[in-house]
């Protein structure tokens, strides 16, 4: 019985563990083929991911502008500049000499107003202006055109009720 156990447990002379050079080369060759097939798939998936991220960013900008318009009670606009590959969110602010705690602003007190860039909700202290060229996550994504409504414009403006319009500023 002891001889039988020794026969299976003792290493045989002349046999070594490991791979031969031919076996290692075959494995490297197979891995090379798999890598060659996988790289284009990964690259196209990355491009699709960047495009989805850019379109998602535009949707977020539009939804955020609508929310700002409804909560602030002032017009808020989103401009998608295809020439510069930028997204800009601005809110109309009234300028004038308004002092005190009046609840109503009379027409004579308003000097006018202007659109100013809104603060980015996720990045404190930064303006809501996204420049695709400065963002690695949008590398290779290019805005070719933007058109809101019947009037060809790159800007959509939300009124105080959150209703969008494509009026030219």
NUBANU-260409 format. One record per residue: x, y, z of N, C-alpha, C in turn. Coordinates in steps of 0.02 Angstrom, whole numbers, plus 50000, padded with zeros to 5 digits. Layout:
% NUBANU-260409
X	Y	Z	X	Y	Z	X	Y	Z
...
This chain:
% NUBANU-260409
50040	49941	50000	50000	50000	50000	50043	50063	50000
50096	50061	50038	50140	50119	50041	50172	50132	49973
50189	50085	49936	50219	50093	49870	50170	50127	49822
50108	50111	49828	50057	50140	49785	50048	50215	49799
50050	50235	49863	50043	50306	49882	50105	50343	49858
50163	50315	49868	50224	50348	49846	50225	50358	49770
50195	50314	49735	50194	50319	49663	50156	50381	49639
50103	50401	49675	50063	50458	49655	50087	50524	49685
50120	50522	49742	50140	50583	49776	50210	50606	49760
50253	50561	49744	50322	50580	49729	50328	50605	49658
50365	50660	49648	50375	50683	49579	50416	50633	49539
50400	50629	49477	50437	50583	49433	50499	50618	49407
50549	50581	49398	50611	50610	49372	50604	50624	49298
50631	50682	49278	50631	50699	49207	50573	50744	49188
50522	50749	49229	50466	50793	49214	50472	50856	49257
50463	50913	49225	50468	50977	49260	50402	51014	49254
50383	51054	49305	50322	51094	49302	50334	51156	49259
50280	51187	49234	50286	51248	49195	50268	51238	49123
50280	51291	49083	50263	51290	49012	50326	51287	48970
50319	51258	48912	50374	51259	48864	50373	51325	48827
50425	51341	48792	50428	51403	48754	50373	51406	48701
50358	51351	48669	50306	51349	48618	50238	51363	48649
50224	51334	48706	50160	51345	48740	50153	51419	48760
50206	51448	48786	50205	51519	48806	50193	51564	48746
50225	51549	48689	50216	51589	48629	50145	51583	48602
50115	51524	48607	50046	51515	48585	49999	51557	48629
50010	51557	48694	49968	51596	48740	49975	51671	48725
50036	51694	48713	50048	51765	48698	50014	51783	48631
50017	51739	48583	49985	51750	48518	49909	51756	48526
49879	51712	48565	49807	51714	48576	49787	51778	48613
49825	51798	48663	49812	51860	48699	49818	51921	48653
49865	51919	48608	49872	51974	48559	49812	51979	48514
49785	51924	48491	49726	51924	48449	49666	51952	48487
49657	51930	48549	49601	51954	48590	49608	52029	48602
49668	52054	48617	49679	52126	48628	49665	52165	48564
49686	52139	48507	49674	52173	48443	49600	52179	48429
49562	52129	48447	49490	52132	48436	49454	52176	48487
49481	52181	48548	49448	52218	48601	49459	52294	48597
49516	52317	48573	49532	52388	48573	49482	52430	48532
49463	52412	48471	49413	52453	48435	49346	52455	48470
49326	52401	48501	49263	52399	48537	49265	52447	48596
49321	52448	48633	49328	52493	48689	49329	52565	48667
49363	52580	48611	49367	52648	48587	49299	52674	48564
49260	52633	48529	49194	52656	48508	49148	52664	48568
49155	52622	48618	49117	52630	48680	49134	52694	48716
49197	52713	48716	49220	52775	48748	49192	52835	48711
49192	52834	48645	49165	52889	48606	49090	52896	48618
49054	52841	48621	48982	52843	48635	48969	52870	48705
49012	52851	48752	49005	52876	48821	49015	52951	48825
49064	52977	48789	49076	53049	48788	49019	53087	48756
48991	53060	48703	48934	53091	48670	48873	53091	48715
48861	53036	48749	48805	53031	48796	48814	53081	48854
48876	53088	48877	48889	53136	48930	48877	53208	48909
48896	53225	48847	48885	53292	48821	48811	53307	48813
48774	53260	48785	48702	53271	48777	48668	53274	48845
48691	53235	48892	48664	53238	48960	48678	53305	48993
48736	53334	48979	48754	53399	49007	48708	53454	48979
48690	53449	48915	48644	53497	48885	48575	53491	48917
48552	53430	48928	48487	53419	48960	48487	53447	49031
48541	53436	49068	48546	53462	49136	48545	53538	49136
48580	53569	49088	48582	53642	49084	48511	53669	49070
48475	53638	49026	48406	53660	49010	48360	53652	49071
48364	53595	49104	48322	53584	49163	48340	53632	49219
48404	53645	49229	48426	53690	49281	48404	53761	49266
48409	53782	49204	48388	53850	49185	48313	53858	49197
48274	53808	49181	48202	53811	49193	48188	53816	49268
48223	53778	49308	48214	53781	49381	48233	53849	49409
48289	53877	49385	48311	53943	49408	48260	53996	49389
48232	53991	49329	48182	54040	49306	48120	54037	49351
48098	53977	49368	48038	53971	49409	48050	53991	49481
48108	53977	49509	48121	53994	49579	48141	54067	49588
48174	54097	49539	48195	54167	49546	48143	54216	49519
48099	54192	49476	48049	54236	49446	48076	54280	49391
48135	54263	49366	48163	54304	49311	48181	54259	49253
48185	54289	49195	48202	54251	49135	48272	54220	49142
48277	54159	49119	48341	54123	49120	48350	54092	49052
48410	54095	49026	48422	54070	48958	48480	54021	48956
48477	53977	48907	48531	53931	48892	48553	53944	48820
48616	53958	48812	48644	53969	48745	48692	53913	48730
48681	53881	48674	48727	53829	48650	48762	53857	48589
48824	53875	48598	48864	53908	48546	48903	53854	48508
48879	53838	48448	48911	53786	48408	48980	53808	48383
48989	53871	48370	49053	53896	48344	49109	53888	48396
49092	53898	48460	49143	53894	48513	49136	53831	48556
49089	53787	48540	49076	53726	48579	49066	53742	48653
49019	53786	48668	49007	53805	48738	48932	53801	48754
48919	53791	48818	48851	53794	48845	48853	53848	48899
48806	53895	48896	48806	53951	48943	48736	53959	48971
48731	53963	49038	48666	53974	49072	48669	54044	49104
48620	54086	49085	48618	54155	49110	48549	54172	49137
48548	54218	49185	48485	54241	49214	48481	54316	49208
48421	54341	49194	48411	54413	49186	48407	54445	49255
48450	54494	49267	48450	54531	49329	48434	54604	49316
48390	54631	49357	48371	54701	49351	48424	54743	49386
48446	54795	49351	48492	54842	49382	48456	54907	49394
48473	54940	49447	48441	55003	49462	48458	55025	49532
48432	55082	49551	48444	55109	49617	48386	55091	49661
48386	55031	49687	48332	55006	49728	48358	55000	49799
48330	55040	49844	48352	55041	49913	48293	55021	49958
48309	54999	50017	48257	54984	50066	48228	54915	50058
48169	54907	50085	48137	54841	50085	48071	54843	50047
48068	54879	49991	48007	54882	49952	47988	54813	49926
47924	54799	49926	47900	54736	49898	47881	54743	49825
47877	54806	49802	47859	54818	49733	47908	54868	49703
47931	54852	49643	47979	54896	49609	47939	54934	49556
47941	55000	49562	47906	55042	49514	47947	55047	49450
47913	55059	49395	47946	55061	49330	48001	55114	49327
47990	55170	49360	48040	55224	49360	48103	55207	49398
48100	55157	49442	48158	55138	49482	48206	55091	49444
48183	55064	49389	48223	55015	49352	48262	55050	49297
48327	55044	49301	48369	55072	49248	48374	55024	49189
48362	54963	49201	48368	54912	49148	48392	54848	49179
48422	54807	49139	48447	54744	49164	48490	54711	49111
48518	54656	49131	48561	54619	49085	48563	54545	49107
48580	54504	49060	48588	54433	49075	48658	54423	49105
48661	54390	49162	48724	54374	49195	48729	54298	49202
48790	54273	49201	48801	54201	49204	48782	54175	49274
48744	54121	49276	48721	54090	49337	48779	54049	49367
48780	54043	49433	48829	54000	49466	48813	53927	49452
48865	53888	49442	48856	53816	49429	48834	53782	49493
48781	53740	49490	48755	53710	49551	48802	53659	49583
48844	53627	49545	48888	53575	49571	48958	53600	49588
48977	53657	49561	49045	53683	49572	49039	53753	49604
49050	53756	49668	49044	53820	49703	49094	53870	49677
49070	53931	49667	49113	53985	49645	49127	53987	49570
49100	53939	49533	49112	53937	49461	49048	53957	49424
49057	53988	49367	49001	54006	49326	48977	53946	49286
48913	53947	49267	48885	53892	49227	48902	53906	49154
48964	53895	49137	48987	53901	49068	49032	53841	49056
49009	53798	49012	49047	53737	48996	49079	53745	48928
49145	53742	48927	49182	53746	48864	49207	53676	48850
49182	53646	48797	49198	53576	48782	49274	53565	48773
49309	53614	48746	49380	53607	48734	49419	53601	48800
49392	53629	48854	49425	53627	48919	49407	53566	48961
49362	53526	48937	49337	53468	48975	49363	53403	48943
49403	53366	48980	49429	53302	48955	49373	53252	48942
49320	53257	48981	49265	53208	48974	49227	53216	48909
49236	53274	48874	49203	53285	48810	49253	53287	48753
49312	53258	48763	49363	53258	48712	49338	53222	48649
49341	53256	48593	49318	53228	48530	49245	53242	48514
49208	53273	48561	49139	53291	48548	49137	53362	48521
49099	53372	48468	49095	53437	48435	49022	53455	48424
49001	53515	48446	48933	53538	48433	48932	53564	48362
48892	53535	48320	48889	53557	48250	48837	53610	48240
48780	53607	48275	48729	53658	48270	48681	53652	48328
48647	53707	48340	48594	53708	48391	48539	53753	48365
48478	53729	48369	48422	53769	48343	48361	53756	48386
48335	53809	48417	48276	53803	48458	48218	53838	48424
48165	53802	48411	48104	53831	48384	48106	53848	48311
48056	53886	48290	48048	53905	48220	48100	53957	48200
48114	54004	48246	48165	54055	48232	48234	54023	48243
48277	54026	48193	48343	53995	48203	48384	54033	48255
48390	54005	48313	48429	54036	48367	48462	53981	48408
48518	53998	48439	48554	53951	48482	48535	53960	48555
48487	54003	48569	48469	54019	48638	48395	54003	48650
48382	53970	48706	48314	53959	48729	48308	53996	48796
48253	54033	48803	48242	54072	48864	48180	54047	48900
48185	54039	48965	48129	54017	49007	48102	54078	49044
48036	54087	49042	48006	54143	49079	47997	54123	49152
47967	54168	49192	47960	54156	49263	47917	54095	49280
47877	54072	49233	47836	54013	49243	47871	53949	49219
47930	53957	49189	47968	53900	49164	47950	53880	49093
47913	53924	49058	47893	53909	48990	47949	53930	48942
47972	53884	48899	48027	53901	48854	48003	53940	48793
48047	53982	48769	48036	54017	48706	48103	54026	48671
48101	54030	48607	48163	54037	48568	48168	54107	48539
48162	54157	48582	48166	54226	48557	48239	54247	48552
48252	54288	48503	48320	54312	48492	48333	54371	48539
48390	54369	48574	48407	54424	48619	48447	54475	48583
